[in-house]
Amino acid sequence: MVKKTLASLIALGAAAAGPALAQTYRDTGGTILPGVVTIIPGVGPISASNPGPVKQGSITTLGYCQLAVTTAVQTSTCAGGVPAGATWAMICNEGAAARWRDDGVAVTASVGVPLGSGLASAPVCFNYFANFAALQWIAQSGTTLLDISFYK
């Protein structure tokens, strides 16, 4: 009888508080955050056709280059080099799949971080925030074009 009563009290307590506790989130300061996030139309996922909101003046464009990457290892050397002060780049692939590395080890067609194939009308893009001088590329087959825009 005691076991049934205890089990009933536990079940009743969980049923009464369950939904509220299950959806309670706290930030690092302990403030309770709602378990529902408002989705703003036109904001995501971020893509070439939906770049998302950008605060005017918060980003400075420094330059662009197009890099033809073959099945031979290449560094990200653009004509004129990486613009001074660049802290990040958006790199878009508009051709065959490629791979990259920036850890000082040579990239190969089968070892490295993959970057999927894309088209000029639907490129595959990512943001890069590390050492531009160490970045190496290789096409997995044939030749691909990488469009690189530099920012600070």
VOGU-3710 file (C-alpha; in Angstrom, 3 decimals, decimal comma):
1> mvkktlasli> 0,000/0,000/0,000  2,838/2,412/0,855  4,521/1,678/-2,497  1,313/2,430/-4,418  0,749/5,669/-2,511  4,338/6,821/-3,078  4,157/5,933/-6,761  0,850/7,793/-7,081  2,294/10,919/-5,429  5,354/10,866/-7,712
11> algaaaagpa> 3,180/10,429/-10,807  0,833/13,218/-9,697  3,755/15,586/-9,040  5,342/14,810/-12,405  2,049/15,288/-14,235  1,370/18,620/-12,550  4,863/20,095/-13,033  6,117/18,096/-16,031  5,241/20,344/-18,951  6,427/23,527/-17,242
21> laqtyrdtgg> 9,716/22,029/-16,069  10,390/20,233/-19,323  10,304/23,518/-21,261  12,214/25,713/-18,836  15,591/26,940/-20,067  17,987/29,220/-18,239  20,822/31,338/-19,549  24,214/31,494/-17,832  22,901/34,172/-15,456  19,979/31,979/-14,351
31> tilpgvvtii> 17,281/33,949/-16,185  14,433/31,726/-17,361  14,075/31,737/-21,144  10,922/30,715/-23,010  10,981/27,283/-24,659  9,508/28,737/-27,844  11,468/30,857/-30,297  9,755/33,172/-32,739  10,767/32,505/-36,335  10,997/35,697/-38,350
41> pgvgpisasn> 9,943/35,231/-41,998  12,774/35,738/-44,478  15,544/35,135/-41,938  16,909/31,676/-42,443  18,231/29,446/-43,413  20,932/31,819/-44,570  21,722/31,316/-48,263  22,729/33,261/-51,359  19,084/34,126/-52,027  18,382/34,928/-48,338
51> pgpvkqgsit> 21,503/36,563/-46,881  19,721/37,507/-43,650  19,672/40,860/-41,910  22,962/42,730/-41,653  23,404/45,877/-39,592  24,491/48,639/-41,957  28,169/49,472/-41,517  28,990/46,439/-39,369  30,836/44,629/-42,159  33,443/46,044/-44,520
61> tlgycqlavt> 34,030/44,324/-47,852  37,747/44,150/-48,615  37,962/42,286/-51,899  37,069/39,335/-54,086  38,890/36,757/-56,120  38,033/33,696/-58,162  40,343/30,735/-57,706  40,477/27,885/-60,239  41,282/24,731/-58,261  42,549/21,566/-59,949
71> tavqtstcag> 43,562/18,126/-58,723  46,957/19,558/-57,713  47,254/21,040/-54,207  46,882/24,803/-54,241  47,068/27,476/-51,608  44,406/30,200/-51,501  46,628/32,692/-53,207  44,505/35,182/-55,039  45,969/37,693/-57,464  47,139/40,493/-55,186
81> gvpagatwam> 47,004/38,227/-52,140  44,592/38,300/-49,222  43,502/41,889/-48,548  45,163/43,509/-45,523  42,951/43,390/-42,433  40,745/40,530/-43,661  39,365/38,567/-40,713  36,931/36,304/-42,532  35,883/35,187/-45,976  32,837/33,731/-47,637
91> icnegaaarw> 34,021/30,939/-49,909  31,624/29,580/-52,536  32,150/26,590/-54,786  30,466/26,754/-58,176  31,915/23,565/-59,665  33,117/20,076/-58,789  33,487/18,932/-55,187  36,689/20,037/-53,458  38,522/19,514/-50,167  40,484/21,884/-47,952
101> rddgvavtas> 42,840/21,819/-44,970  44,490/24,531/-42,919  46,435/22,497/-40,360  49,759/22,383/-42,228  49,173/18,853/-43,583  48,743/18,509/-47,348  45,164/18,081/-48,505  44,377/15,199/-50,886  41,378/14,352/-53,054  40,221/11,957/-50,317
111> vgvplgsgla> 41,511/13,557/-47,087  40,455/17,011/-45,966  37,295/18,916/-45,179  34,862/18,342/-48,057  33,138/21,185/-49,871  30,283/19,894/-52,005  29,794/20,625/-55,664  27,753/23,621/-56,673  26,593/25,664/-59,625  27,021/29,338/-60,433
121> sapvcfnyfa> 23,263/29,688/-59,860  23,349/27,604/-56,653  26,853/27,639/-55,127  27,865/25,781/-51,985  29,246/28,368/-49,551  30,789/28,587/-46,099  32,413/31,236/-43,921  36,093/30,901/-43,048  37,606/32,638/-39,995  41,121/31,233/-39,633
131> nfaalqwiaq> 44,603/31,445/-41,160  44,256/32,300/-44,851  47,949/31,613/-45,485  47,587/27,982/-44,317  44,483/27,224/-46,404  45,083/24,558/-49,081  42,654/23,352/-51,745  42,271/20,434/-54,119  39,472/19,491/-56,509  38,256/15,928/-56,051
141> sgttlldisf> 38,170/15,626/-59,843  38,661/18,000/-62,749  38,641/21,714/-62,008  36,360/23,813/-59,848  35,897/27,528/-59,325  35,957/29,053/-55,857  34,570/32,550/-55,389  36,127/34,189/-52,335  34,904/37,460/-50,802  37,005/38,944/-47,995
151> yk> 35,606/40,985/-45,082  36,468/42,601/-41,758
//
